[in-house]
Amino acid sequence: MRDGRHPEPTILVTGVNGQVGFELLRTLQGLGRVVACDRSMLDLSDLDGARDVVRELKPSLIVNPAAYTAVDNAESDIEAVRRLNADVPRVFAEELARIGGTLIHYSTDYVFDGAQASPYTEGDATNPVNVYGATKLEGELAIAATGCAHVILRTSWVYGRRGRNFLLTMLKLGAERPELRIVADQIGAPTWAKTIAAATAHIVAQGTVSAEADWWARRSGVYHLTAAGATSWCGFAEAIFATAMAGHVPAVVPIASSDYPTPAKRPANSRMALGKIHDVFGLRMPEWDDALRLCLGE
């Protein structure tokens, strides 16, 4: 029960059938009136319709994990990718700016080119090397340009027990094949969808109880939100098999990205520094391999 100073906010959550959206529905319960929007309620291919939904609901907060995430398909589907990754968040931000609401939006390590040797900070120059990363960066810039209060959370290598992701692909292929060839020269932080949702709820909880009228506005900006530590795709696969398939562990052969050509180029270094999100919100992220064990233990 909230007092008069802290009326219950309406929180609109998009992409609720996706891996992050599904977890958000669980973690945000109790923090406000959560409105779950799937495609039947909110068709994000219809920008005018999306605008109408926001105007009707007048949410205090939109949490937007919905995105076009098929990185290779994005190279040949530019219009659809841009609509979902850039135009939709712009529409949300424009409408929230009108009513004094806040947008929590998710972005990606792919806004960077991966050429830097050290982990990327929020202040490092962006330079996406594929269409997916370019449109996600467009979305970030469009949100900021509206003046809407916003928290943009860049994450990486998202996985979970539902949807399409590297973890589920490895579990399937590992059960079928004696040997797998996995890229070993791309480094990043595998991040559990539940970790992302829990961190988001932590931020929302702080904002909804704060007595500061401009709490969200003062904290607007981009934050890096991943698991701590880093590994390669090859190392991630080995950890999955070692944890989940003790009776049948396939051989994992490390290969170079050049040995596995894809339509979209990927950054070699996807590591992102976590200092800002800890300093501002007090979040200390779990190690990637600890989170993986928890996920596989569910």
N, C-alpha and C positions, 0 to 999 in steps of 0.2 A: 504494500500500500504506500502511495506517495503522498506527501503533504502538498499544500498549495504552492510552495516554492518550486517544487519539482513535479509538475504534471507529467503524466505518463506520455512519453513520446510515441508517435507512430513511426515505425521503422519498416521501410519497404525493402525487401530483399529480392534481388533478381537471380536468375539462373539456379533456382532451388533444386533442380534435378541434376546439376553438376556436382562434382566432388567437393568443391569448397562451399557452394551454396547449400548443399545438403547438411554439411556440418554446421554452417552458420545458423540454420533453423534451430538446431539443438542448443548452441552456445548462447544465442541471443534471447532465449526465453527468459522471462522475468525482468528484462531490462526495458521493456516497453511493449506496445501493441505491435506485434510482428505480423506484417502482411507478406505472405509468401507469394511471389509472382512467377508462375511458370508460363509457358508459351501461350496457353489458352487464355490467360488473363492479360498478359503483356507481350505482344508480338513485337520484338525489337527490330524486325525488318521494316516496321511501319513507324517512322519517326513522329508523324503527327499523332498517331494513336498512342505512342509512348508519352508524348507531351500531355495528351488529354488525361491519361491515367494519373500522372503526377498532379495535374491541376485538380482532379477529382479527390484524390486521397490527401493532398497537402501534407506529405510526410515531413517530420522534423529531420529525418535522416534517411538517406538511401544508401544501402550497402550493395555494391554492384560487382559481383564476381563474373557476371555473364561476359563472354568474350568469344571471338573466333580464334581458336587455339591450334588449328590444324596447320602447323608451320609450313609444311611442304605444299599443301593445297593452296595456301594463301598466295603463293607466287603467281598463280594463274587465275585467282578469284579476287582480284584487287578491289572491285567495287563492293562486294559483300563484306570483305574484311574491313575496309575503311568504315563502312556503315556501322558495324558492330563495335569496332575497337576505337573509333574516333568520333563519329557522329552521335551515337547514342549517349556516351558520357557527356558530350557537349550539351545535348538537349537536357539531360538530367541537371547539369550544373546551371544552365540558364534558368530553368524553372525553380530550382532551389534558391538561386540568388534573388529571385523575385519575392520569395516568402521567408527568407532568412534561415533556410535549412542548410544541412551539411551533407556532403557526398563523401563516402568512403569508397574508393575505387582501387582496383588491383592492376598493377602493371608488371613488368617483366625485366629480367636480366638481359633480355635481348635488345634493350635500348642501347647497349654498349657493343663495341666491335670486338672486345675480347683481346685486344693487343696489349693491354696494360699487364704488367707482371704482378702487381699487388691487387688486393681486393678493392673494388670500386666503392667510392663514397658517393653520397648524394650530390656532391658538388662537382664530381668529375664530368668531363665532357661526354655527351652522348654521341653515338655514331652507329646507328643500327645497320646491320649488314643483310637484312632480309625484310620482306614486305611486312611480315607479322610484327617485327620489332619497330619498323617505321610507323605503322599505324598505331601501335600502342603509345609511342612517343607523341604522335599527333594528338591522341586522346589526352595525355598528360597536359600538353600545352594548351589545348582547347579548354580544359577544366580551369586551369589557372587564369586564362584570359577573361573568364566570365566574372571573376571576383567572388565567386561562391566559396564559402568556407569548405575546405576539403582536406582529406588525408588520403594521399596516394601511396599505396603499399606495393613496392616492387618485390616480387618473390621469384622463386626459381625452381625448376625441376619438380613440379608438384605431382604428388602421387597419393593414392588412397585405396580403399577396398571397393570402390565403385567407379564407374566411368571407364575411360580409356587412358591408360598411363603406363609408364615404363614398368612399374612393379607388376601389374597384372599381366602385361605382355611377357615378362620374364618368367613368371610362375607358369604360364601356359606353355611357352616354348621350352622351358627347362624340364617340364614333364614329358615332352615329346621327343627331345633331341639329346644325343649324348654329348654334343659339343656346340658351343655358341661363340661366334666371333663378335666382339663388342668393342666399340670405340674407346680408346684409352687416352686420347690427347685432348679431350675437352674436360675441363675441371669446373665443378660447381657444387652447390649444396642441395641435395635432395630434401624436399620439404613436404612433410605430411600435411594433407588438407586440414586435419583436425588441429594441428599446430597453428595454422593460419587463422582458423576460426576462433580458437581460444585467445589468441593475441588480439584479434579484432574485438572480441567481447570485452577484453580487459580495457581497451581504449574506450569503447562505448560506455562501459560502466563508469569510468572516470568522468567522461563528458556529461553524462546524464545527471550526475549528482552534484556537479560543480556549481557553486554559487556565482561563478564568474559569467556574466552575460556574454562575454566575447571569448569564452574558453576555446571553442573550436577555431574561431578566426585567428587567435593568437598562435595556434599550433598548426595552422594550415601549411601544407607543403608535402614534399616527397620523403618517404622513409623506406629504408631497406628492411624487409621482413623475410628472413629465411631461417632454416636451421643453422646452428653453429657448425663450424668445421667444413670440410670439403672433401670430395673424392672425384674420381672419374666415372663415366658411365660403366666402364669395366669393373671398377671397384664397387660400385653400387650393385651391379649384378652379382658379384661374388658374395657380397654381404647378404643379399636376398637369399641366395641359394644356401649359404652356410646357416642361416637362421631358420629357413622354412622347409628345407628339403634335405634333412640330415641323412635320410635313407637312400637318396638318389641325387647326388650333386653332379650336374653336368660339367664338363671341362669348359673353362672360359678362356678363350684365346684373345689377347689384346691386339687390336688393330689400329691403324691410323685413320683419321677422318677421310683421307684421300683414298683409302681402300673401300670406303662405303659412301660413294657419292650420293648426294641427295639434291633435290631441286633447290632447297634453301640452304644457304651457308649458315653455319652456327659459330658463335664466338668460342675461341679456345679457352678463355678465362671468363667464367661467369660468377666468380666469387664476389660477394658484396659485403662491405663493412657494416657492422651492426651497432656501432657506437651511438648514433643519433637516436634510434628508437629506444635504446636503453636510457639515455640521458633525459629524453623528453617524457617518456611514458613508463619508465621503470621496468621495461621488459627485458628479461634475460632468456635468450632462446636456447632450447635443448640441443644437444649434439645430434647430428643427423642420424648416426647409427643407433643411438638410444631411442629416438623417435621411431625408427624403423622397427626395432624389436617390439615396441609397444603396439604399433600398427599390426604387425604379424601375429601378435598375441591376442588380438581381439577375436 
